[in-house]
Amino acid sequence: MDISERKITKIAREVGKFTARTMKAEGVGTAEFDLIHLVRKNPGITQSEICSLLGADKGAVAKQTANLEAKGYLRREINPADGRSRLIYPTELSQSLKNSKAHIEALFYEWLLSSLDEAERREFSELLDILYRKCKEESKSGFPNITKIINERN
């Protein structure tokens, strides 16, 4: 039984909706942000690799990449290993977008937690940190424990 009623997911979803809406007003959609994020994590990536990693259509990625380049978030360089393809890199503007997204999320969470007093915020933060560390440890090890639980229940 999930006593949390998936409320962490539900809160994150609402923050995501607000962040997406705010970023859309800045001219960047969620699919574009996913592409920018991927390029920031993998500078010098090819369009083909983007398609593979995002599981996206080649035409859609080509259009998004061109739009993001025109908006100044990405730049392309000739691939020295293959003159026919281009390597895609983030620009400084894409890095500021990352900070902008983090800033929007931080303000939302700050507002959300403002209904708690200082002791409650501190306790919540400590408990959340315990859950976060457990989650990251599970993720880094390839999710063995949760995979076992799922397999046992199916």
C-alpha positions as CSV (number, residue, x, y, z in Angstrom):
1,M,0.0,0.0,0.0
2,D,1.3,3.4,-1.0
3,I,0.7,5.7,2.0
4,S,2.2,8.6,0.0
5,E,-0.6,8.2,-2.6
6,R,2.0,9.2,-5.2
7,K,1.9,12.8,-3.9
8,I,5.6,13.3,-4.7
9,T,4.8,12.5,-8.3
10,K,1.7,14.7,-8.3
11,I,3.6,17.7,-6.8
12,A,6.4,17.3,-9.3
13,R,3.9,17.1,-12.2
14,E,2.3,20.4,-11.1
15,V,5.7,22.1,-10.8
16,G,6.5,20.7,-14.2
17,K,3.3,22.1,-15.7
18,F,4.0,25.5,-14.2
19,T,7.6,25.4,-15.4
20,A,6.6,24.3,-18.9
21,R,4.0,27.1,-19.1
22,T,6.6,29.7,-17.9
23,M,9.3,28.5,-20.3
24,K,6.8,28.3,-23.2
25,A,6.3,32.1,-22.6
26,E,10.0,32.4,-23.1
27,G,9.7,30.6,-26.4
28,V,10.9,27.1,-25.5
29,G,8.6,24.1,-25.4
30,T,9.1,21.0,-23.3
31,A,10.3,18.8,-26.2
32,E,12.8,21.5,-27.1
33,F,13.9,21.7,-23.6
34,D,14.5,17.9,-23.5
35,L,16.6,18.3,-26.7
36,I,18.6,21.2,-25.2
37,H,19.1,19.2,-22.0
38,L,20.4,16.2,-23.9
39,V,22.8,18.4,-25.9
40,R,24.1,20.1,-22.7
41,K,24.8,16.6,-21.2
42,N,26.4,15.4,-24.5
43,P,28.1,18.3,-26.2
44,G,29.2,17.4,-29.7
45,I,26.4,15.0,-30.3
46,T,25.1,14.2,-33.7
47,Q,21.5,14.6,-34.8
48,S,21.3,10.8,-35.4
49,E,22.5,10.2,-31.8
50,I,19.8,12.6,-30.6
51,C,17.1,10.7,-32.4
52,S,18.3,7.5,-30.9
53,L,18.6,8.8,-27.3
54,L,15.3,10.6,-27.4
55,G,13.5,7.9,-29.4
56,A,12.3,10.7,-31.7
57,D,11.7,10.9,-35.4
58,K,14.6,12.2,-37.6
59,G,12.4,14.9,-39.2
60,A,11.1,16.2,-35.9
61,V,14.7,16.3,-34.4
62,A,15.9,18.1,-37.6
63,K,13.2,20.7,-37.3
64,Q,13.7,21.2,-33.5
65,T,17.4,21.5,-33.9
66,A,17.1,24.0,-36.7
67,N,14.6,26.1,-34.6
68,L,16.8,26.0,-31.5
69,E,19.8,27.0,-33.6
70,A,17.8,29.9,-35.0
71,K,16.8,30.9,-31.5
72,G,20.5,30.8,-30.4
73,Y,20.3,27.8,-28.0
74,L,22.4,25.4,-30.2
75,R,25.3,25.7,-32.6
76,R,26.5,23.2,-35.2
77,E,30.1,22.4,-36.3
78,I,31.4,20.2,-39.1
79,N,32.1,16.7,-37.8
80,P,35.9,16.2,-38.5
81,A,35.4,12.4,-38.6
82,D,32.6,12.7,-41.2
83,G,32.3,15.9,-43.2
84,R,28.7,15.2,-44.1
85,S,27.4,15.4,-40.5
86,R,27.4,18.2,-38.0
87,L,28.2,18.1,-34.3
88,I,25.7,19.9,-32.1
89,Y,26.8,22.0,-29.1
90,P,24.9,24.1,-26.5
91,T,25.4,27.8,-26.5
92,E,25.7,30.1,-23.5
93,L,22.1,30.9,-24.0
94,S,21.1,27.3,-23.4
95,Q,23.1,27.3,-20.1
96,S,21.1,30.3,-18.9
97,L,17.9,28.5,-19.8
98,K,19.0,25.7,-17.5
99,N,19.4,28.2,-14.7
100,S,16.1,29.8,-15.6
101,K,14.3,26.4,-15.3
102,A,16.0,25.7,-12.0
103,H,15.2,29.1,-10.7
104,I,11.5,28.7,-11.6
105,E,11.3,25.4,-9.9
106,A,13.1,26.7,-6.8
107,L,10.7,29.6,-6.5
108,F,7.7,27.2,-6.8
109,Y,9.1,24.9,-4.1
110,E,9.9,27.9,-1.9
111,W,6.4,29.2,-2.2
112,L,5.0,25.7,-1.6
113,L,7.0,25.2,1.6
114,S,6.1,28.6,2.9
115,S,3.0,27.2,4.5
116,L,5.2,25.2,6.9
117,D,6.9,26.7,9.9
118,E,10.8,26.6,10.1
119,A,10.9,23.4,12.2
120,E,8.5,21.6,9.8
121,R,10.5,22.8,6.8
122,R,13.8,21.5,8.3
123,E,12.3,18.1,9.2
124,F,10.7,17.8,5.8
125,S,14.0,18.6,4.1
126,E,15.9,16.0,6.2
127,L,13.4,13.3,5.4
128,L,13.3,14.2,1.7
129,D,17.1,14.1,1.7
130,I,17.0,10.5,3.0
131,L,14.6,9.5,0.3
132,Y,16.6,11.3,-2.4
133,R,19.9,9.6,-1.4
134,K,18.1,6.2,-1.4
135,C,16.7,6.9,-4.8
136,K,20.0,8.0,-6.3
137,E,21.8,5.0,-4.9
138,E,19.2,2.7,-6.5
139,S,19.4,4.5,-9.8
140,K,23.2,4.4,-9.9
141,S,23.2,0.7,-9.3
142,G,20.7,0.0,-12.1
143,F,17.5,-0.3,-10.0
144,P,18.1,-3.8,-8.7
145,N,16.0,-3.7,-5.6
146,I,12.9,-2.1,-7.2
147,T,13.2,-4.4,-10.2
148,K,13.2,-7.4,-7.9
149,I,10.1,-6.2,-6.1
150,I,8.3,-5.6,-9.4
151,N,9.3,-9.0,-10.8
152,E,8.1,-10.7,-7.6
153,R,4.7,-9.0,-7.8
154,N,4.0,-9.7,-11.4
